[in-house]
């Protein structure tokens, strides 16, 4: 099943370019390529994660993990899973947009980074 792997990858990349973030200089190394990479991953995940069969699968996983009550109807479970997924996608998109506000480290180092 692709969904657990895809969602895991999506959540792990929730803070785009963080591995490339230079806290000392408050910049992102290879900013354009890092942001482009995360935007591409986001778009691929967005298309895959929002398929109805994947929402049902996520609801089942959330129920198994105890995050959704077994007493709810399937429609209610699917709604909770869908909201969780879309909230995560929204958060990731916001993080991508926030990353765009930081300069590329090479800009701060006069093109030497």
MODELLER restraints for C-alpha pairs under 7 A, 6 or more apart:
rsr = mdl.restraints
at = mdl.atoms
rsr.add(forms.Gaussian(group=physical.xy_distance, feature=features.Distance(at['CA:3:A'], at['CA:49:A']), mean=6.88, stdev=0.5))
rsr.add(forms.Gaussian(group=physical.xy_distance, feature=features.Distance(at['CA:3:A'], at['CA:54:A']), mean=6.35, stdev=0.5))
rsr.add(forms.Gaussian(group=physical.xy_distance, feature=features.Distance(at['CA:6:A'], at['CA:45:A']), mean=6.65, stdev=0.5))
rsr.add(forms.Gaussian(group=physical.xy_distance, feature=features.Distance(at['CA:10:A'], at['CA:45:A']), mean=6.83, stdev=0.5))
rsr.add(forms.Gaussian(group=physical.xy_distance, feature=features.Distance(at['CA:14:A'], at['CA:92:A']), mean=4.83, stdev=0.5))
rsr.add(forms.Gaussian(group=physical.xy_distance, feature=features.Distance(at['CA:14:A'], at['CA:95:A']), mean=6.92, stdev=0.5))
rsr.add(forms.Gaussian(group=physical.xy_distance, feature=features.Distance(at['CA:15:A'], at['CA:92:A']), mean=6.75, stdev=0.5))
rsr.add(forms.Gaussian(group=physical.xy_distance, feature=features.Distance(at['CA:15:A'], at['CA:95:A']), mean=5.76, stdev=0.5))
rsr.add(forms.Gaussian(group=physical.xy_distance, feature=features.Distance(at['CA:16:A'], at['CA:35:A']), mean=6.97, stdev=0.5))
rsr.add(forms.Gaussian(group=physical.xy_distance, feature=features.Distance(at['CA:16:A'], at['CA:38:A']), mean=6.15, stdev=0.5))
rsr.add(forms.Gaussian(group=physical.xy_distance, feature=features.Distance(at['CA:16:A'], at['CA:95:A']), mean=6.37, stdev=0.5))
rsr.add(forms.Gaussian(group=physical.xy_distance, feature=features.Distance(at['CA:16:A'], at['CA:96:A']), mean=5.75, stdev=0.5))
rsr.add(forms.Gaussian(group=physical.xy_distance, feature=features.Distance(at['CA:16:A'], at['CA:99:A']), mean=6.93, stdev=0.5))
rsr.add(forms.Gaussian(group=physical.xy_distance, feature=features.Distance(at['CA:17:A'], at['CA:28:A']), mean=6.84, stdev=0.5))
rsr.add(forms.Gaussian(group=physical.xy_distance, feature=features.Distance(at['CA:17:A'], at['CA:34:A']), mean=5.73, stdev=0.5))
rsr.add(forms.Gaussian(group=physical.xy_distance, feature=features.Distance(at['CA:17:A'], at['CA:35:A']), mean=6.72, stdev=0.5))
rsr.add(forms.Gaussian(group=physical.xy_distance, feature=features.Distance(at['CA:20:A'], at['CA:28:A']), mean=5.53, stdev=0.5))
rsr.add(forms.Gaussian(group=physical.xy_distance, feature=features.Distance(at['CA:20:A'], at['CA:29:A']), mean=5.15, stdev=0.5))
rsr.add(forms.Gaussian(group=physical.xy_distance, feature=features.Distance(at['CA:21:A'], at['CA:27:A']), mean=5.88, stdev=0.5))
rsr.add(forms.Gaussian(group=physical.xy_distance, feature=features.Distance(at['CA:21:A'], at['CA:28:A']), mean=4.46, stdev=0.5))
rsr.add(forms.Gaussian(group=physical.xy_distance, feature=features.Distance(at['CA:21:A'], at['CA:29:A']), mean=6.26, stdev=0.5))
rsr.add(forms.Gaussian(group=physical.xy_distance, feature=features.Distance(at['CA:22:A'], at['CA:28:A']), mean=5.94, stdev=0.5))
rsr.add(forms.Gaussian(group=physical.xy_distance, feature=features.Distance(at['CA:27:A'], at['CA:102:A']), mean=5.44, stdev=0.5))
rsr.add(forms.Gaussian(group=physical.xy_distance, feature=features.Distance(at['CA:27:A'], at['CA:103:A']), mean=5.16, stdev=0.5))
rsr.add(forms.Gaussian(group=physical.xy_distance, feature=features.Distance(at['CA:27:A'], at['CA:104:A']), mean=5.52, stdev=0.5))
rsr.add(forms.Gaussian(group=physical.xy_distance, feature=features.Distance(at['CA:27:A'], at['CA:105:A']), mean=5.00, stdev=0.5))
rsr.add(forms.Gaussian(group=physical.xy_distance, feature=features.Distance(at['CA:28:A'], at['CA:102:A']), mean=6.56, stdev=0.5))
rsr.add(forms.Gaussian(group=physical.xy_distance, feature=features.Distance(at['CA:28:A'], at['CA:103:A']), mean=6.39, stdev=0.5))
rsr.add(forms.Gaussian(group=physical.xy_distance, feature=features.Distance(at['CA:28:A'], at['CA:104:A']), mean=5.00, stdev=0.5))
rsr.add(forms.Gaussian(group=physical.xy_distance, feature=features.Distance(at['CA:28:A'], at['CA:105:A']), mean=5.48, stdev=0.5))
rsr.add(forms.Gaussian(group=physical.xy_distance, feature=features.Distance(at['CA:29:A'], at['CA:104:A']), mean=5.73, stdev=0.5))
rsr.add(forms.Gaussian(group=physical.xy_distance, feature=features.Distance(at['CA:29:A'], at['CA:105:A']), mean=5.15, stdev=0.5))
rsr.add(forms.Gaussian(group=physical.xy_distance, feature=features.Distance(at['CA:30:A'], at['CA:104:A']), mean=6.32, stdev=0.5))
rsr.add(forms.Gaussian(group=physical.xy_distance, feature=features.Distance(at['CA:31:A'], at['CA:104:A']), mean=5.08, stdev=0.5))
rsr.add(forms.Gaussian(group=physical.xy_distance, feature=features.Distance(at['CA:35:A'], at['CA:96:A']), mean=6.72, stdev=0.5))
rsr.add(forms.Gaussian(group=physical.xy_distance, feature=features.Distance(at['CA:55:A'], at['CA:78:A']), mean=6.10, stdev=0.5))
rsr.add(forms.Gaussian(group=physical.xy_distance, feature=features.Distance(at['CA:55:A'], at['CA:81:A']), mean=6.07, stdev=0.5))
rsr.add(forms.Gaussian(group=physical.xy_distance, feature=features.Distance(at['CA:55:A'], at['CA:82:A']), mean=5.84, stdev=0.5))
rsr.add(forms.Gaussian(group=physical.xy_distance, feature=features.Distance(at['CA:56:A'], at['CA:78:A']), mean=5.70, stdev=0.5))
rsr.add(forms.Gaussian(group=physical.xy_distance, feature=features.Distance(at['CA:58:A'], at['CA:81:A']), mean=5.98, stdev=0.5))
rsr.add(forms.Gaussian(group=physical.xy_distance, feature=features.Distance(at['CA:59:A'], at['CA:77:A']), mean=5.58, stdev=0.5))
rsr.add(forms.Gaussian(group=physical.xy_distance, feature=features.Distance(at['CA:59:A'], at['CA:78:A']), mean=5.46, stdev=0.5))
rsr.add(forms.Gaussian(group=physical.xy_distance, feature=features.Distance(at['CA:59:A'], at['CA:81:A']), mean=5.00, stdev=0.5))
rsr.add(forms.Gaussian(group=physical.xy_distance, feature=features.Distance(at['CA:62:A'], at['CA:68:A']), mean=5.72, stdev=0.5))
rsr.add(forms.Gaussian(group=physical.xy_distance, feature=features.Distance(at['CA:63:A'], at['CA:69:A']), mean=6.29, stdev=0.5))
rsr.add(forms.Gaussian(group=physical.xy_distance, feature=features.Distance(at['CA:63:A'], at['CA:70:A']), mean=6.38, stdev=0.5))
rsr.add(forms.Gaussian(group=physical.xy_distance, feature=features.Distance(at['CA:68:A'], at['CA:77:A']), mean=6.73, stdev=0.5))
rsr.add(forms.Gaussian(group=physical.xy_distance, feature=features.Distance(at['CA:105:A'], at['CA:113:A']), mean=6.00, stdev=0.5))
rsr.add(forms.Gaussian(group=physical.xy_distance, feature=features.Distance(at['CA:106:A'], at['CA:112:A']), mean=5.59, stdev=0.5))
rsr.add(forms.Gaussian(group=physical.xy_distance, feature=features.Distance(at['CA:106:A'], at['CA:113:A']), mean=3.97, stdev=0.5))
